Amino acid sequence: MNIKILFVEDDDRLREVLLEAAAIEDYDAQGVATAEAAVERLRDEPFDILVTDVALPGMSGLDLLRHCPRLRPGILSIVITAHGTVDTAVEAMKRGAADFITKPFALDGLLGTIRVAAERAARTRAVMQGGAGEGPAGNLIAAAPAMRKLLEEVRAVAPFRTTVLVTGETGTGKEMIARAVHQLSPRSEKALVALNCAAVPEQLLEDELFGHVKGAFTGAQSGREGRFEQADGGTLFLDEIGDMGLPLQSKLLRVLQEREFEKLGSSRTVKVDVRVVAATSADLQRRIDEGAFRPDLYYRLNVVNLRLPPLRERREDIRPLAEHLLAKFCASTGLPPKTISDDAWESLVSYRWPGNVRQLQNAVERAAALTGANTEIRLQDLPEEVREAAAAPAPPAPAPKAGTQPGGPGDRVDFDAVVTKVERDLLLQSLSRTGGNKMRAAQLLGMKRTTFVEKLKRLGIEWEKESAGAEGE
């Protein structure tokens, strides 16, 4: 499946290196120097992956991410920055980034991250084309009968406009079910807009949902679209709907019934065509009994109830899930592929996983980070609560997260050294793949042989493996 990648990097040399790296992996890649140019390219062509620097002339890479859901719904974004901070990473993820890489980075690490994104893009495309070869909901793992039944229900309800309520414990993957409903629906070409109702203060939630006009309140210097307008023609996913306050519940009920609302500070009615998929880990029936949730809203949301079983009820999925999560983490961080020992598997499968898939992911990634270059995860590498032993030693201190860098704001990145390192790795990889044949290595990177040889000389690379007759002019 041909994966299209758009690189947004204002440094000409680094952009060239990134394009060459994509060529060696057989991706269809293009590059632009500004976010404004990227917007035009995204509007015209169906890219699967966006790789963007943060610091760009004009619009920043983070601001570019805001345009992606509208221009190219479902595109996977990878953000690269020379000044990686927790705040920047969090902001990038909030704006939809699939991954975050800090400079300096190893070529293998970048290519591993792109490979993971390419696999996800391929699965998503298969889902939108009917799920051929991927099961009823593409990237969802469903070996357990309960999950297979659920995914058949997803496929059955997806083509209709029906409101869906996804229920299940925290960490079970309710948002993935919502995405599958959207991707398998006729609305898949439009945006899927998500909002966690529990993560937004009550006084701001109404503005998040419906937006406001200029002057609606102090500080409202301009108008703003709410999530309903952003999702017009597509799907709105409202996570943790049970945490919404009663006054706002009545306004949401009206939108579901009438398909219209008013922005804050405006009396003009805005009509929208939005399919709502709501999710909750709360017992809504109990909340109704306590007077904390409107029964009429519950009945309006609960047209179709998709119950996502906890991991302890789908043990057949634990092994394939763990293998998938482990492979994805290793590829994205540049770690070697890893296996899991038999006694560790026994512990993983027998544990009850109160935190569900999210807890399994944390356990697997923790074990992978702690084992470093070792290629096997053993029982002692798992978190203490997962081990079967009654008395287990305290778990080792967690390893630093991949991609983080020590030091404070004064740290500087030698940009030329970063590009040189990546370029050197790329040339050596191409020579390795062609057995030292410079002609074929140059073709692999889409460049002339003379250009390839000049780069080798400039970087002082001497390929010891090549033989006298290896070049084949």
NORZI-V171497 format. One record per pair of residues at least 12 apart in sequence whose C-alpha atoms are under 10 Angstrom apart, sorted by the first residue. I is the first residue (numbers start at 0). J is the second residue. If there is no record, write none. Layout:
<<I:J> <I:J>>
//
This chain:
<<0:26> <0:117> <0:118> <0:120> <0:121> <0:122> <0:124> <0:125> <1:25> <1:26> <1:27> <1:47> <1:117> <1:121> <2:25> <2:26> <2:27> <2:28> <2:45> <2:46> <2:47> <2:48> <2:116> <2:117> <2:118> <2:120> <2:121> <2:124> <3:21> <3:25> <3:26> <3:27> <3:28> <3:29> <3:44> <3:45> <3:46> <3:47> <3:48> <3:49> <3:117> <3:120> <4:18> <4:21> <4:26> <4:27> <4:28> <4:29> <4:30> <4:45> <4:46> <4:47> <4:48> <4:49> <4:50> <4:74> <4:75> <4:76> <4:113> <4:117> <5:18> <5:27> <5:28> <5:29> <5:30> <5:31> <5:37> <5:40> <5:41> <5:44> <5:45> <5:46> <5:47> <5:48> <5:49> <5:50> <5:51> <5:76> <6:18> <6:21> <6:28> <6:29> <6:30> <6:31> <6:32> <6:33> <6:34> <6:37> <6:48> <6:49> <6:50> <6:51> <6:52> <6:77> <7:29> <7:30> <7:31> <7:32> <7:33> <7:34> <7:35> <7:36> <7:37> <7:49> <7:50> <7:51> <7:52> <7:53> <7:55> <7:60> <7:63> <7:78> <7:79> <8:30> <8:31> <8:32> <8:33> <8:34> <8:37> <8:50> <8:51> <8:52> <8:53> <8:54> <8:55> <8:56> <8:60> <8:79> <9:30> <9:31> <9:32> <9:33> <9:34> <9:51> <9:52> <9:54> <9:55> <9:56> <10:31> <10:32> <10:33> <10:52> <10:55> <10:414> <10:418> <11:30> <11:31> <11:32> <12:415> <12:418> <12:419> <12:422> <13:414> <13:415> <13:417> <13:418> <13:419> <13:421> <13:422> <14:29> <14:30> <14:31> <14:32> <14:418> <15:29> <15:30> <15:418> <15:422> <16:106> <16:418> <16:419> <16:421> <16:422> <16:423> <16:425> <16:426> <16:444> <17:29> <17:30> <17:50> <17:106> <17:109> <17:110> <17:418> <17:421> <17:422> <17:425> <18:30> <18:444> <18:445> <19:422> <19:425> <19:426> <19:429> <19:441> <19:443> <19:444> <19:445> <19:446> <20:106> <20:107> <20:109> <20:110> <20:421> <20:422> <20:424> <20:425> <20:426> <20:428> <20:429> <20:443> <20:444> <21:110> <21:113> <21:114> <21:444> <22:442> <22:443> <22:444> <22:445> <23:110> <23:425> <23:426> <23:428> <23:429> <23:432> <23:440> <23:441> <23:442> <23:443> <23:444> <23:445> <24:110> <24:113> <24:114> <24:443> <24:444> <25:443> <25:444> <26:113> <26:114> <26:117> <27:46> <27:47> <28:46> <28:48> <28:49> <29:46> <29:49> <30:49> <30:50> <30:51> <31:51> <32:51> <32:52> <32:55> <32:56> <33:51> <33:52> <33:54> <33:55> <33:56> <33:57> <33:58> <33:59> <33:60> <33:63> <34:51> <34:52> <34:53> <34:54> <34:55> <34:56> <34:57> <34:58> <34:59> <34:60> <34:61> <34:62> <34:63> <34:64> <34:66> <35:55> <35:56> <35:57> <35:58> <35:59> <35:60> <35:63> <37:49> <37:51> <37:60> <37:63> <37:66> <37:67> <38:63> <38:64> <38:66> <38:67> <38:70> <38:71> <39:70> <40:70> <41:66> <41:67> <41:69> <41:70> <41:71> <41:74> <42:66> <42:67> <42:69> <42:70> <42:71> <43:70> <43:71> <44:70> <44:71> <45:70> <45:71> <45:72> <45:74> <46:71> <46:72> <46:73> <46:74> <46:75> <46:120> <47:71> <47:72> <47:73> <47:74> <47:75> <47:76> <47:116> <47:117> <47:119> <47:120> <47:121> <47:123> <47:124> <48:71> <48:73> <48:74> <48:75> <48:76> <48:77> <48:97> <48:113> <48:116> <48:117> <48:119> <48:120> <49:64> <49:67> <49:74> <49:75> <49:76> <49:77> <49:78> <49:96> <49:97> <49:113> <49:116> <50:75> <50:76> <50:77> <50:78> <50:79> <50:96> <50:98> <50:99> <50:113> <51:63> <51:64> <51:76> <51:77> <51:78> <51:79> <51:80> <51:96> <51:99> <52:77> <52:78> <52:79> <52:80> <52:81> <52:100> <52:101> <53:78> <53:79> <53:80> <53:81> <53:82> <53:83> <53:87> <53:91> <54:79> <54:80> <54:81> <54:82> <60:77> <60:78> <60:79> <60:80> <60:91> <61:78> <61:87> <61:90> <61:91> <61:92> <61:93> <61:94> <61:95> <61:96> <62:91> <62:94> <63:94> <64:76> <64:77> <64:78> <64:91> <64:92> <64:93> <64:94> <64:95> <64:96> <65:91> <65:93> <65:94> <65:95> <65:96> <66:94> <67:94> <67:95> <67:96> <67:190> <68:94> <68:95> <68:189> <68:190> <68:191> <68:192> <68:229> <68:230> <69:188> <69:189> <69:190> <69:191> <69:192> <69:229> <69:230> <70:189> <70:190> <71:188> <71:189> <71:190> <72:187> <72:188> <72:189> <72:190> <72:191> <72:192> <72:233> <73:95> <73:120> <73:123> <73:124> <73:178> <73:182> <73:187> <73:188> <73:189> <73:190> <73:191> <74:95> <74:96> <74:97> <74:116> <74:120> <74:123> <75:95> <75:96> <75:97> <75:98> <75:113> <75:116> <75:117> <75:119> <75:120> <76:91> <76:92> <76:94> <76:95> <76:96> <76:97> <76:98> <76:99> <76:113> <76:116> <77:91> <77:92> <77:95> <77:96> <77:97> <77:98> <77:99> <77:100> <77:109> <77:112> <77:113> <77:116> <78:91> <78:92> <78:96> <78:97> <78:98> <78:99> <78:100> <78:101> <79:91> <79:98> <79:99> <79:100> <79:101> <79:102> <79:103> <79:104> <79:109> <80:99> <80:100> <80:101> <80:102> <80:103> <80:104> <81:100> <81:101> <81:102> <81:103> <81:104> <81:410> <81:411> <81:412> <81:413> <81:414> <81:417> <82:100> <82:101> <82:102> <82:103> <82:403> <82:404> <82:407> <82:408> <82:410> <82:411> <82:412> <83:99> <83:100> <83:101> <83:102> <83:402> <83:403> <83:404> <83:408> <84:101> <84:402> <84:403> <84:404> <84:407> <84:408> <85:403> <87:99> <88:100> <88:101> <97:112> <97:115> <97:116> <98:112> <98:113> <98:115> <98:116> <98:331> <99:112> <99:331> <99:401> <99:402> <100:112> <100:331> <100:332> <100:401> <100:402> <100:403> <101:401> <101:402> <101:403> <101:404> <102:402> <102:403> <102:404> <102:412> <102:413> <102:414> <102:417> <102:418> <103:402> <103:404> <103:412> <103:413> <103:414> <103:416> <103:417> <103:418> <103:420> <103:421> <104:333> <104:402> <104:417> <104:418> <104:420> <104:421> <105:332> <105:333> <105:417> <105:418> <105:420> <105:421> <105:422> <105:424> <105:425> <106:333> <106:417> <106:418> <106:420> <106:421> <106:422> <106:423> <106:424> <106:425> <106:428> <107:330> <107:331> <107:332> <107:333> <107:334> <107:421> <107:424> <107:425> <107:428> <108:329> <108:330> <108:331> <108:332> <108:333> <108:334> <108:401> <108:402> <109:330> <109:331> <109:332> <109:333> <109:421> <110:330> <110:331> <110:332> <110:333> <111:327> <111:328> <111:329> <111:330> <111:331> <111:332> <111:333> <111:334> <112:327> <112:328> <112:329> <112:330> <112:331> <112:332> <112:333> <113:330> <113:331> <114:327> <114:330> <114:331> <115:326> <115:327> <115:328> <115:329> <115:330> <115:331> <116:327> <116:331> <118:138> <118:327> <119:137> <119:138> <120:138> <121:133> <121:137> <121:138> <122:136> <122:137> <122:138> <122:139> <123:136> <123:137> <123:138> <123:178> <123:179> <123:182> <123:183> <124:137> <124:182> <125:137> <125:138> <125:182> <125:183> <126:138> <126:179> <126:182> <126:183> <126:184> <126:187> <127:179> <127:181> <127:182> <127:183> <127:184> <127:185> <127:187> <127:188> <128:182> <128:183> <129:154> <129:182> <129:183> <129:184> <130:154> <130:182> <130:183> <134:147> <134:150> <134:151> <135:147> <135:148> <135:149> <135:150> <135:151> <135:152> <135:153> <135:154> <135:155> <135:179> <135:183> <136:149> <136:150> <136:151> <136:153> <136:154> <136:175> <136:176> <136:178> <136:179> <136:180> <136:182> <136:183> <137:150> <137:179> <137:182> <137:183> <138:175> <138:179> <139:172> <139:175> <139:176> <139:179> <139:320> <140:315> <140:316> <140:317> <140:319> <140:320> <140:323> <141:313> <141:315> <141:316> <141:317> <141:319> <141:320> <142:313> <142:314> <142:315> <142:316> <142:317> <142:318> <142:319> <142:320> <143:310> <143:312> <143:313> <143:314> <143:315> <143:316> <143:317> <144:312> <144:313> <144:315> <144:316> <145:306> <145:307> <145:308> <145:312> <145:313> <145:315> <146:306> <146:307> <146:308> <146:309> <146:312> <146:313> <146:315> <146:316> <149:176> <149:305> <149:306> <149:307> <149:308> <150:176> <150:179> <150:180> <150:305> <150:307> <152:180> <152:303> <152:304> <152:305> <153:176> <153:177> <153:179> <153:180> <153:181> <153:183> <153:184> <153:303> <153:305> <154:179> <154:180> <154:182> <154:183> <154:184> <155:180> <155:183> <155:184> <156:180> <156:183> <156:184> <156:303> <156:305> <157:177> <157:179> <157:180> <157:181> <157:182> <157:183> <157:184> <157:185> <157:186> <158:180> <158:181> <158:182> <158:183> <158:184> <158:185> <158:186> <159:180> <159:184> <159:185> <159:186> <159:274> <160:184> <160:185> <160:186> <160:234> <160:272> <160:273> <160:274> <160:275> <161:274> <161:275> <161:276> <161:299> <161:300> <161:301> <161:302> <161:303> <162:234> <162:255> <162:273> <162:274> <162:275> <162:276> <162:277> <162:299> <162:300> <162:301> <162:302> <162:303> <162:304> <163:177> <163:180> <163:236> <163:274> <163:275> <163:276> <163:277> <163:278> <163:299> <163:300> <163:301> <163:302> <163:303> <163:304> <163:305> <164:177> <164:236> <164:237> <164:238> <164:240> <164:275> <164:276> <164:277> <164:278> <164:279> <164:297> <164:298> <164:299> <164:300> <164:301> <164:302> <164:303> <164:304> <164:305> <164:306> <165:177> <165:237> <165:238> <165:239> <165:276> <165:277> <165:278> <165:279> <165:280> <165:300> <165:301> <165:303> <165:304> <165:305> <165:306> <165:307> <166:238> <166:239> <166:277> <166:278> <166:279> <166:280> <166:281> <166:282> <166:283> <166:301> <166:304> <166:305> <166:306> <166:307> <166:308> <167:278> <167:279> <167:280> <167:281> <167:282> <167:305> <167:306> <167:307> <167:308> <167:309> <168:279> <168:280> <168:281> <168:282> <168:306> <168:307> <168:308> <168:309> <168:310> <168:353> <168:354> <168:355> <169:239> <169:279> <169:280> <169:281> <169:309> <169:353> <169:354> <169:355> <169:356> <169:357> <169:358> <170:280> <170:309> <170:310> <170:352> <170:353> <170:354> <170:355> <170:356> <170:357> <170:358> <170:359> <170:360> <171:280> <171:307> <171:308> <171:309> <171:310> <171:353> <171:354> <171:355> <171:356> <171:357> <171:358> <172:307> <172:308> <172:309> <172:355> <172:356> <172:357> <173:236> <173:238> <173:239> <173:277> <173:278> <173:279> <173:280> <173:305> <173:306> <173:307> <174:193> <174:236> <174:237> <174:238> <174:276> <174:277> <174:278> <176:276> <176:278> <176:305> <176:306> <176:307> <177:191> <177:193> <177:234> <177:235> <177:236> <177:237> <177:238> <177:275> <177:276> <177:277> <177:278> <177:305> <178:191> <178:192> <178:193> <178:234> <178:236> <178:276> <180:234> <180:276> <181:233> <181:234> <181:235> <181:236> <181:274> <181:275> <181:276> <182:234> <184:233> <184:234> <185:232> <185:233> <186:231> <186:232> <186:233> <186:234> <186:273> <186:274> <187:232> <187:233> <187:234> <188:232> <188:233> <189:229> <189:230> <189:231> <189:232> <189:233> <189:234> <190:229> <190:230> <190:231> <190:232> <190:233> <190:234> <190:235> <191:226> <191:229> <191:230> <191:231> <191:232> <191:233> <191:234> <191:235> <191:236> <191:273> <191:274> <191:275> <192:226> <192:227> <192:228> <192:229> <192:230> <192:231> <192:233> <192:234> <192:235> <192:236> <192:237> <192:275> <193:226> <193:230> <193:234> <193:235> <193:236> <193:237> <193:238> <193:276> <193:277> <194:207> <194:208> <194:226> <194:235> <194:236> <194:237> <194:238> <194:239> <194:240> <194:277> <195:236> <195:237> <195:238> <195:239> <195:240> <195:242> <195:243> <195:277> <195:278> <196:208> <196:236> <196:237> <196:238> <196:239> <196:240> <196:241> <196:242> <196:243> <196:244> <196:278> <196:279> <197:237> <197:238> <197:239> <197:240> <197:241> <197:242> <197:243> <198:238> <198:239> <198:242> <199:242> <199:243> <200:243> <201:242> <201:243> <201:244> <201:246> <201:247> <202:244> <202:247> <204:225> <204:243> <204:244> <204:247> <205:225> <205:226> <205:243> <205:246> <205:247> <205:248> <205:250> <205:251> <205:262> <205:263> <206:223> <206:224> <206:225> <206:226> <206:262> <206:263> <207:223> <207:224> <207:225> <207:226> <207:227> <208:224> <208:225> <208:226> <208:227> <208:228> <208:229> <208:235> <208:237> <208:247> <208:251> <208:262> <209:223> <209:224> <209:225> <209:226> <209:227> <209:228> <209:229> <209:250> <209:251> <209:254> <209:260> <209:261> <209:262> <209:263> <209:269> <210:222> <210:223> <210:224> <210:225> <210:226> <210:227> <210:228> <210:229> <210:261> <210:262> <210:263> <210:264> <210:265> <211:223> <211:224> <211:225> <211:261> <211:262> <211:263> <211:264> <211:265> <212:224> <212:261> <212:262> <212:263> <212:264> <212:265> <213:263> <213:264> <213:265> <214:263> <214:264> <214:265> <215:262> <215:263> <215:264> <215:265> <216:263> <216:264> <222:262> <222:263> <222:264> <223:262> <223:263> <224:262> <225:262> <225:263> <227:254> <227:258> <227:259> <227:260> <227:269> <227:270> <227:271> <227:272> <227:273> <227:274> <227:275> <228:260> <228:269> <228:270> <228:271> <228:272> <228:273> <229:271> <229:273> <230:271> <230:272> <230:273> <230:274> <230:275> <231:270> <231:271> <231:272> <231:273> <231:274> <232:271> <232:272> <232:273> <232:274> <233:271> <233:272> <233:273> <233:274> <233:275> <234:272> <234:273> <234:274> <234:275> <234:276> <235:273> <235:274> <235:275> <235:276> <235:277> <236:274> <236:275> <236:276> <236:277> <236:278> <237:275> <237:276> <237:277> <237:278> <237:279> <238:276> <238:277> <238:278> <238:279> <238:280> <239:277> <239:278> <239:279> <239:280> <239:281> <240:276> <240:277> <240:278> <240:279> <240:280> <240:281> <240:283> <240:292> <240:297> <240:300> <241:277> <241:278> <241:279> <241:280> <241:281> <241:282> <241:283> <241:286> <241:287> <241:291> <241:292> <241:293> <241:297> <242:279> <242:280> <242:281> <242:283> <242:286> <242:291> <242:292> <243:291> <243:292> <244:291> <244:292> <244:293> <245:290> <245:291> <245:292> <245:293> <246:293> <248:292> <248:293> <248:295> <248:296> <248:297> <249:292> <249:293> <249:295> <249:296> <250:296> <251:296> <252:293> <252:295> <252:296> <252:297> <252:299> <252:300> <253:296> <254:269> <254:270> <254:271> <254:273> <255:272> <255:273> <255:274> <255:275> <255:296> <255:299> <255:300> <256:296> <256:299> <257:270> <257:271> <258:270> <258:271> <258:272> <258:273> <258:274> <259:271> <259:272> <259:273> <275:300> <276:300> <276:301> <276:303> <277:300> <277:301> <277:304> <278:300> <278:304> <278:305> <278:306> <283:297> <284:297> <308:355> <309:351> <309:352> <309:353> <309:354> <309:355> <309:356> <310:348> <310:350> <310:351> <310:352> <310:353> <310:354> <310:355> <310:356> <310:357> <310:358> <310:359> <311:348> <311:349> <311:350> <311:351> <311:352> <311:353> <311:355> <311:356> <312:351> <314:347> <314:348> <314:349> <314:350> <314:351> <315:348> <316:348> <316:356> <317:344> <317:347> <317:348> <317:349> <317:350> <317:352> <317:355> <317:356> <317:359> <318:339> <318:344> <318:345> <318:347> <318:348> <320:356> <320:359> <320:360> <320:363> <321:339> <321:344> <321:347> <321:348> <321:356> <321:359> <321:360> <321:362> <321:363> <321:364> <322:337> <322:338> <322:339> <322:363> <323:360> <324:356> <324:359> <324:360> <324:361> <324:363> <324:364> <325:337> <325:338> <325:339> <325:360> <325:362> <325:363> <325:364> <325:365> <325:366> <325:367> <326:338> <326:363> <326:364> <326:367> <327:364> <328:360> <328:363> <328:364> <328:365> <328:367> <328:368> <329:364> <329:367> <329:368> <329:371> <331:401> <332:367> <332:368> <332:400> <332:401> <332:402> <333:372> <333:401> <334:367> <334:368> <334:370> <334:371> <334:372> <334:373> <334:374> <334:401> <335:367> <335:371> <335:372> <335:373> <335:374> <335:375> <336:367> <336:372> <336:373> <336:374> <336:375> <337:367> <337:370> <337:371> <337:372> <337:373> <337:374> <337:375> <337:376> <338:367> <338:373> <338:374> <338:375> <338:376> <338:377> <339:363> <339:366> <339:367> <339:374> <339:375> <339:376> <339:377> <339:378> <339:380> <340:375> <340:376> <340:377> <340:378> <341:376> <341:377> <341:378> <342:376> <342:377> <342:378> <342:379> <342:386> <342:387> <343:376> <343:377> <343:378> <343:379> <343:380> <343:381> <343:385> <343:386> <343:387> <344:376> <344:377> <344:378> <345:378> <345:386> <345:387> <346:378> <346:381> <346:384> <346:385> <346:386> <346:387> <346:388> <347:359> <347:362> <347:363> <347:378> <347:381> <347:385> <347:386> <347:387> <348:385> <349:385> <349:386> <349:387> <350:384> <350:385> <350:386> <350:387> <351:385> <352:384> <352:385> <359:385> <361:382> <362:380> <362:381> <362:382> <362:383> <362:384> <362:385> <363:376> <363:380> <363:381> <363:382> <364:381> <365:380> <365:381> <365:382> <365:396> <365:397> <365:398> <365:400> <366:378> <366:379> <366:380> <366:381> <366:382> <366:397> <366:398> <367:380> <367:381> <367:398> <368:380> <368:397> <368:398> <368:399> <368:400> <368:401> <369:381> <369:395> <369:396> <369:397> <369:398> <369:399> <370:398> <371:398> <379:391> <379:392> <379:394> <379:395> <380:394> <380:395> <381:394> <381:395> <382:394> <382:395> <383:395> <419:458> <420:458> <422:454> <422:455> <422:458> <423:454> <423:455> <423:458> <423:459> <423:460> <425:444> <426:440> <426:441> <426:444> <426:451> <426:452> <426:454> <426:455> <426:458> <426:460> <427:440> <427:455> <427:460> <427:461> <427:462> <428:440> <429:441> <429:442> <429:443> <429:444> <430:443> <430:462> <430:464> <430:465> <431:462> <431:464> <431:465> <433:465> <433:469> <433:470> <434:462> <434:464> <434:465> <434:466> <434:469> <434:470> <435:462> <435:463> <435:464> <435:465> <435:466> <435:469> <435:470> <436:462> <436:464> <436:465> <436:466> <436:468> <436:469> <436:470> <436:471> <436:472> <437:449> <437:451> <437:452> <437:455> <437:462> <437:465> <437:469> <437:470> <437:471> <437:472> <438:451> <438:452> <438:469> <438:470> <438:471> <438:472> <439:470> <439:471> <439:472> <440:470> <448:472>>
//
